[in-house]
Every structure is written in C-alpha cells, then in structure tokens.
Amino acid sequence: MASAAGWAAYILLNRVAGQRLPGLQAPAAATLISLVFYLPVAVYLASKGAFAGPALLYAVIAGLLCSVIPYAADLIALRHVPAGFFSVFMSINPILAALSGTVFLGQILGLHEWLGMATIVPTNAVAIWLAGLTTVLSVDRRPGLDVE
C-alpha cells in the first residue's frame, strides 16, 4: 500500500508541477532538492578518494539515464494525458524491465513472478475504469439534473 501511495503521489505531484512550472523546471527543481540529500554522501565519497574519473563519468551517465530523462519524459507526458491513463501505462514498467532482464541479462523469471506482474496492469485498468464509472454515475444522480 505504501508503494501504491508513493506512485500515486509521484503521478499527481508531477502533474501539478508540470502544470505550474514551464518547460523542464520541475525536474530541475527536483534534482536540486535531491542534490541536498546526496551532498553528504558525495562529500564522504570525495574524502575517501572514490571520485575517480571513470566512476564520476559513470555516475553522471547513470544520473541522466535513470533520473533526468525519465522524469522529464514523465512530466511532458503528464501535461498531455490523463493521470489515470498514465498510471496504467506506468504499471507496465515492471513487465518491460522483466523482459529486458530476460533478453539482455539472461535472467529467467518464474511463472509466479510473471503471473504477479500480469495481474498489475489489468487491475490498474479496471480500477481506473471503475473510478471513472463511479464519477459518471455520481454526476448523473445529482438532484435536478436531467439525464436521458
């Protein structure tokens, strides 16, 4: 439940930030905030001499590929699609990661793992559909509203 709450907060807050801040200012602000939390770790690693050339290069590349690009893409997408659609689309990510692990790393998942992931996408889709249906039904039943 905590994970679901975290994803919901991520989607809704990213949508609000994307609507209020122009361009890519929202992920830039989020990156600066996260920098504050990582700064003590960076200072510690620098004091131990762990910031060699290749390690720093790999860290920058990982930061771009794992954070900056996906967050910017999410922000742009949330400006153009409903949050419900986006949440169903995001629920496909574990399946894509599992397929990537199988193809590129040779990791074979068990049947129970595939079945677990296969329940996530339809469950999210049904939840979004039911939420929309409930909203429509509650609007249709307001007093004084004539619906044919």
PyRosetta script that sets phi, psi and omega in degrees:
from pyrosetta import init, pose_from_sequence

init()
pose = pose_from_sequence("MASAAGWAAYILLNRVAGQRLPGLQAPAAATLISLVFYLPVAVYLASKGAFAGPALLYAVIAGLLCSVIPYAADLIALRHVPAGFFSVFMSINPILAALSGTVFLGQILGLHEWLGMATIVPTNAVAIWLAGLTTVLSVDRRPGLDVE")
pose.set_psi(1, -37.6)
pose.set_omega(1, 179.2)
pose.set_phi(2, -64.2)
pose.set_psi(2, -38.3)
pose.set_omega(2, 178.4)
pose.set_phi(3, -64.7)
pose.set_psi(3, -42.9)
pose.set_omega(3, 178.3)
pose.set_phi(4, -63.1)
pose.set_psi(4, -41.2)
pose.set_omega(4, 178.4)
pose.set_phi(5, -64.4)
pose.set_psi(5, -39.1)
pose.set_omega(5, 178.1)
pose.set_phi(6, -64.0)
pose.set_psi(6, -43.5)
pose.set_omega(6, 178.3)
pose.set_phi(7, -65.3)
pose.set_psi(7, -42.2)
pose.set_omega(7, 179.1)
pose.set_phi(8, -61.6)
pose.set_psi(8, -44.3)
pose.set_omega(8, 178.4)
pose.set_phi(9, -62.5)
pose.set_psi(9, -42.1)
pose.set_omega(9, 178.8)
pose.set_phi(10, -59.4)
pose.set_psi(10, -47.2)
pose.set_omega(10, -177.4)
pose.set_phi(11, -65.6)
pose.set_psi(11, -48.4)
pose.set_omega(11, -176.3)
pose.set_phi(12, -69.6)
pose.set_psi(12, -42.2)
pose.set_omega(12, 179.2)
pose.set_phi(13, -67.9)
pose.set_psi(13, -37.3)
pose.set_omega(13, 177.7)
pose.set_phi(14, -65.8)
pose.set_psi(14, -36.1)
pose.set_omega(14, 178.2)
pose.set_phi(15, -65.7)
pose.set_psi(15, -45.3)
pose.set_omega(15, 179.7)
pose.set_phi(16, -64.0)
pose.set_psi(16, -45.2)
pose.set_omega(16, 179.8)
pose.set_phi(17, -62.5)
pose.set_psi(17, -39.6)
pose.set_omega(17, 179.6)
pose.set_phi(18, -66.0)
pose.set_psi(18, -31.3)
pose.set_omega(18, 179.2)
pose.set_phi(19, -79.0)
pose.set_psi(19, -30.5)
pose.set_omega(19, -175.0)
pose.set_phi(20, -91.9)
pose.set_psi(20, -27.7)
pose.set_omega(20, -177.4)
pose.set_phi(21, -111.1)
pose.set_psi(21, 127.7)
pose.set_omega(21, -178.2)
pose.set_phi(22, -73.2)
pose.set_psi(22, 157.4)
pose.set_omega(22, 175.5)
pose.set_phi(23, 60.1)
pose.set_psi(23, -136.3)
pose.set_omega(23, -179.7)
pose.set_phi(24, -108.6)
pose.set_psi(24, 32.0)
pose.set_omega(24, -180.0)
pose.set_phi(25, -68.2)
pose.set_psi(25, -31.5)
pose.set_omega(25, -178.7)
pose.set_phi(26, -64.4)
pose.set_psi(26, -50.6)
pose.set_omega(26, 177.4)
pose.set_phi(27, -66.7)
pose.set_psi(27, -29.3)
pose.set_omega(27, 176.3)
pose.set_phi(28, -65.4)
pose.set_psi(28, -42.4)
pose.set_omega(28, 177.7)
pose.set_phi(29, -65.2)
pose.set_psi(29, -41.1)
pose.set_omega(29, 178.3)
pose.set_phi(30, -63.6)
pose.set_psi(30, -37.1)
pose.set_omega(30, 178.2)
pose.set_phi(31, -65.8)
pose.set_psi(31, -41.1)
pose.set_omega(31, 178.1)
pose.set_phi(32, -64.6)
pose.set_psi(32, -39.2)
pose.set_omega(32, 178.4)
pose.set_phi(33, -65.3)
pose.set_psi(33, -43.3)
pose.set_omega(33, 179.6)
pose.set_phi(34, -67.5)
pose.set_psi(34, -29.5)
pose.set_omega(34, 176.9)
pose.set_phi(35, -59.7)
pose.set_psi(35, -38.2)
pose.set_omega(35, 179.2)
pose.set_phi(36, -59.7)
pose.set_psi(36, -38.5)
pose.set_omega(36, -179.4)
pose.set_phi(37, -76.4)
pose.set_psi(37, -31.0)
pose.set_omega(37, -179.5)
pose.set_phi(38, -86.1)
pose.set_psi(38, -14.4)
pose.set_omega(38, -176.7)
pose.set_phi(39, -57.6)
pose.set_psi(39, -45.2)
pose.set_omega(39, 177.7)
pose.set_phi(40, -60.3)
pose.set_psi(40, -37.2)
pose.set_omega(40, 177.8)
pose.set_phi(41, -66.3)
pose.set_psi(41, -42.4)
pose.set_omega(41, 179.5)
pose.set_phi(42, -63.2)
pose.set_psi(42, -40.7)
pose.set_omega(42, 178.4)
pose.set_phi(43, -63.5)
pose.set_psi(43, -42.8)
pose.set_omega(43, 179.4)
pose.set_phi(44, -62.6)
pose.set_psi(44, -47.2)
pose.set_omega(44, -179.4)
pose.set_phi(45, -64.5)
pose.set_psi(45, -38.4)
pose.set_omega(45, 178.5)
pose.set_phi(46, -64.7)
pose.set_psi(46, -37.6)
pose.set_omega(46, 179.5)
pose.set_phi(47, -68.1)
pose.set_psi(47, -24.3)
pose.set_omega(47, 178.3)
pose.set_phi(48, -91.9)
pose.set_psi(48, -0.4)
pose.set_omega(48, 179.6)
pose.set_phi(49, 75.1)
pose.set_psi(49, 24.9)
pose.set_omega(49, -176.7)
pose.set_phi(50, -83.8)
pose.set_psi(50, -6.0)
pose.set_omega(50, -179.6)
pose.set_phi(51, -94.5)
pose.set_psi(51, 68.8)
pose.set_omega(51, 174.7)
pose.set_phi(52, -81.4)
pose.set_psi(52, 167.7)
pose.set_omega(52, -177.5)
pose.set_phi(53, -52.1)
pose.set_psi(53, -58.1)
pose.set_omega(53, -178.3)
pose.set_phi(54, -63.4)
pose.set_psi(54, -38.3)
pose.set_omega(54, -179.4)
pose.set_phi(55, -63.9)
pose.set_psi(55, -41.4)
pose.set_omega(55, 178.7)
pose.set_phi(56, -66.9)
pose.set_psi(56, -41.0)
pose.set_omega(56, 177.7)
pose.set_phi(57, -61.4)
pose.set_psi(57, -45.5)
pose.set_omega(57, 179.2)
pose.set_phi(58, -63.7)
pose.set_psi(58, -37.7)
pose.set_omega(58, 179.2)
pose.set_phi(59, -65.4)
pose.set_psi(59, -41.4)
pose.set_omega(59, 178.6)
pose.set_phi(60, -65.6)
pose.set_psi(60, -43.6)
pose.set_omega(60, 178.9)
pose.set_phi(61, -63.4)
pose.set_psi(61, -44.4)
pose.set_omega(61, 178.7)
pose.set_phi(62, -62.6)
pose.set_psi(62, -39.9)
pose.set_omega(62, 178.5)
pose.set_phi(63, -62.5)
pose.set_psi(63, -41.1)
pose.set_omega(63, 178.6)
pose.set_phi(64, -68.2)
pose.set_psi(64, -47.2)
pose.set_omega(64, -175.3)
pose.set_phi(65, -74.1)
pose.set_psi(65, -31.2)
pose.set_omega(65, -174.4)
pose.set_phi(66, -98.8)
pose.set_psi(66, -17.3)
pose.set_omega(66, -176.2)
pose.set_phi(67, -126.3)
pose.set_psi(67, -63.3)
pose.set_omega(67, -171.1)
pose.set_phi(68, -60.2)
pose.set_psi(68, -52.6)
pose.set_omega(68, -176.7)
pose.set_phi(69, -66.1)
pose.set_psi(69, -48.7)
pose.set_omega(69, 179.4)
pose.set_phi(70, -63.0)
pose.set_psi(70, -41.3)
pose.set_omega(70, -179.5)
pose.set_phi(71, -65.5)
pose.set_psi(71, -41.1)
pose.set_omega(71, 178.2)
pose.set_phi(72, -64.3)
pose.set_psi(72, -41.3)
pose.set_omega(72, 178.2)
pose.set_phi(73, -63.9)
pose.set_psi(73, -41.3)
pose.set_omega(73, 177.5)
pose.set_phi(74, -61.5)
pose.set_psi(74, -44.7)
pose.set_omega(74, -178.9)
pose.set_phi(75, -61.5)
pose.set_psi(75, -44.8)
pose.set_omega(75, 179.9)
pose.set_phi(76, -65.3)
pose.set_psi(76, -42.8)
pose.set_omega(76, -179.9)
pose.set_phi(77, -63.6)
pose.set_psi(77, -41.9)
pose.set_omega(77, -177.5)
pose.set_phi(78, -67.8)
pose.set_psi(78, -16.3)
pose.set_omega(78, 174.7)
pose.set_phi(79, -76.0)
pose.set_psi(79, -18.2)
pose.set_omega(79, -171.8)
pose.set_phi(80, -119.5)
pose.set_psi(80, -13.7)
pose.set_omega(80, -178.8)
pose.set_phi(81, -125.6)
pose.set_psi(81, 154.0)
pose.set_omega(81, 177.3)
pose.set_phi(82, -64.7)
pose.set_psi(82, 149.0)
pose.set_omega(82, -178.7)
pose.set_phi(83, -60.1)
pose.set_psi(83, -34.8)
pose.set_omega(83, 179.3)
pose.set_phi(84, -63.5)
pose.set_psi(84, -45.5)
pose.set_omega(84, 177.2)
pose.set_phi(85, -62.0)
pose.set_psi(85, -42.8)
pose.set_omega(85, -178.9)
pose.set_phi(86, -61.2)
pose.set_psi(86, -40.4)
pose.set_omega(86, -178.4)
pose.set_phi(87, -66.2)
pose.set_psi(87, -38.8)
pose.set_omega(87, 176.5)
pose.set_phi(88, -66.2)
pose.set_psi(88, -42.2)
pose.set_omega(88, 178.2)
pose.set_phi(89, -61.3)
pose.set_psi(89, -41.8)
pose.set_omega(89, 179.4)
pose.set_phi(90, -65.8)
pose.set_psi(90, -28.3)
pose.set_omega(90, -179.3)
pose.set_phi(91, -70.1)
pose.set_psi(91, -10.9)
pose.set_omega(91, 177.0)
pose.set_phi(92, -80.4)
pose.set_psi(92, -18.5)
pose.set_omega(92, -176.0)
pose.set_phi(93, -54.1)
pose.set_psi(93, -43.1)
pose.set_omega(93, 178.3)
pose.set_phi(94, -61.4)
pose.set_psi(94, -33.6)
pose.set_omega(94, 178.4)
pose.set_phi(95, -68.4)
pose.set_psi(95, -42.4)
pose.set_omega(95, 177.5)
pose.set_phi(96, -64.2)
pose.set_psi(96, -38.5)
pose.set_omega(96, 177.7)
pose.set_phi(97, -65.5)
pose.set_psi(97, -40.1)
pose.set_omega(97, 178.6)
pose.set_phi(98, -65.4)
pose.set_psi(98, -40.7)
pose.set_omega(98, 177.3)
pose.set_phi(99, -64.7)
pose.set_psi(99, -40.3)
pose.set_omega(99, 177.5)
pose.set_phi(100, -63.3)
pose.set_psi(100, -42.7)
pose.set_omega(100, 177.9)
pose.set_phi(101, -61.9)
pose.set_psi(101, -37.1)
pose.set_omega(101, 178.9)
pose.set_phi(102, -69.4)
pose.set_psi(102, -47.3)
pose.set_omega(102, -175.6)
pose.set_phi(103, -71.6)
pose.set_psi(103, -48.6)
pose.set_omega(103, -171.4)
pose.set_phi(104, -91.4)
pose.set_psi(104, -27.9)
pose.set_omega(104, -175.7)
pose.set_phi(105, -114.6)
pose.set_psi(105, -5.7)
pose.set_omega(105, 179.9)
pose.set_phi(106, 72.0)
pose.set_psi(106, 19.5)
pose.set_omega(106, 179.0)
pose.set_phi(107, -81.1)
pose.set_psi(107, 126.0)
pose.set_omega(107, -179.2)
pose.set_phi(108, -106.9)
pose.set_psi(108, 121.8)
pose.set_omega(108, 178.7)
pose.set_phi(109, -88.7)
pose.set_psi(109, 152.2)
pose.set_omega(109, 177.6)
pose.set_phi(110, -78.4)
pose.set_psi(110, 164.0)
pose.set_omega(110, -179.2)
pose.set_phi(111, -58.2)
pose.set_psi(111, -40.9)
pose.set_omega(111, -179.1)
pose.set_phi(112, -63.6)
pose.set_psi(112, -31.6)
pose.set_omega(112, 178.3)
pose.set_phi(113, -71.5)
pose.set_psi(113, -42.0)
pose.set_omega(113, 177.1)
pose.set_phi(114, -65.4)
pose.set_psi(114, -41.3)
pose.set_omega(114, 179.0)
pose.set_phi(115, -64.4)
pose.set_psi(115, -38.9)
pose.set_omega(115, 177.5)
pose.set_phi(116, -61.2)
pose.set_psi(116, -45.0)
pose.set_omega(116, 178.8)
pose.set_phi(117, -69.2)
pose.set_psi(117, -34.3)
pose.set_omega(117, -179.0)
pose.set_phi(118, -67.8)
pose.set_psi(118, -17.9)
pose.set_omega(118, 177.3)
pose.set_phi(119, -84.8)
pose.set_psi(119, -20.6)
pose.set_omega(119, -174.1)
pose.set_phi(120, -68.8)
pose.set_psi(120, -51.4)
pose.set_omega(120, -174.8)
pose.set_phi(121, -63.6)
pose.set_psi(121, -50.7)
pose.set_omega(121, 178.5)
pose.set_phi(122, -63.1)
pose.set_psi(122, -34.5)
pose.set_omega(122, 178.6)
pose.set_phi(123, -63.9)
pose.set_psi(123, -44.8)
pose.set_omega(123, 177.4)
pose.set_phi(124, -63.7)
pose.set_psi(124, -42.1)
pose.set_omega(124, -179.8)
pose.set_phi(125, -62.0)
pose.set_psi(125, -44.5)
pose.set_omega(125, 179.1)
pose.set_phi(126, -65.5)
pose.set_psi(126, -40.8)
pose.set_omega(126, 179.7)
pose.set_phi(127, -61.9)
pose.set_psi(127, -43.2)
pose.set_omega(127, 179.0)
pose.set_phi(128, -66.8)
pose.set_psi(128, -42.4)
pose.set_omega(128, 179.2)
pose.set_phi(129, -61.8)
pose.set_psi(129, -45.3)
pose.set_omega(129, 179.8)
pose.set_phi(130, -65.7)
pose.set_psi(130, -37.3)
pose.set_omega(130, 177.6)
pose.set_phi(131, -63.3)
pose.set_psi(131, -42.0)
pose.set_omega(131, 177.6)
pose.set_phi(132, -66.5)
pose.set_psi(132, -39.9)
pose.set_omega(132, 179.2)
pose.set_phi(133, -65.2)
pose.set_psi(133, -42.0)
pose.set_omega(133, 178.2)
pose.set_phi(134, -62.7)
pose.set_psi(134, -40.2)
pose.set_omega(134, 178.9)
pose.set_phi(135, -64.2)
pose.set_psi(135, -44.0)
pose.set_omega(135, 179.6)
pose.set_phi(136, -63.4)
pose.set_psi(136, -45.0)
pose.set_omega(136, -179.4)
pose.set_phi(137, -64.6)
pose.set_psi(137, -39.1)
pose.set_omega(137, -179.9)
pose.set_phi(138, -69.6)
pose.set_psi(138, -33.8)
pose.set_omega(138, 177.2)
pose.set_phi(139, -70.3)
pose.set_psi(139, -40.6)
pose.set_omega(139, -178.7)
pose.set_phi(140, -65.1)
pose.set_psi(140, -24.9)
pose.set_omega(140, -174.8)
pose.set_phi(141, -99.4)
pose.set_psi(141, 12.0)
pose.set_omega(141, 176.6)
pose.set_phi(142, -67.7)
pose.set_psi(142, 141.7)
pose.set_omega(142, 179.2)
pose.set_phi(143, -61.7)
pose.set_psi(143, 139.9)
pose.set_omega(143, 176.1)
pose.set_phi(144, 83.5)
pose.set_psi(144, 0.8)
pose.set_omega(144, -179.6)
pose.set_phi(145, -100.4)
pose.set_psi(145, 118.6)
pose.set_omega(145, -179.7)
pose.set_phi(146, -92.5)
pose.set_psi(146, 114.7)
pose.set_omega(146, 178.6)
pose.set_phi(147, -119.8)
pose.set_psi(147, 128.0)
pose.set_omega(147, 179.9)
pose.set_phi(148, -101.5)
pose.dump_pdb("model.pdb")
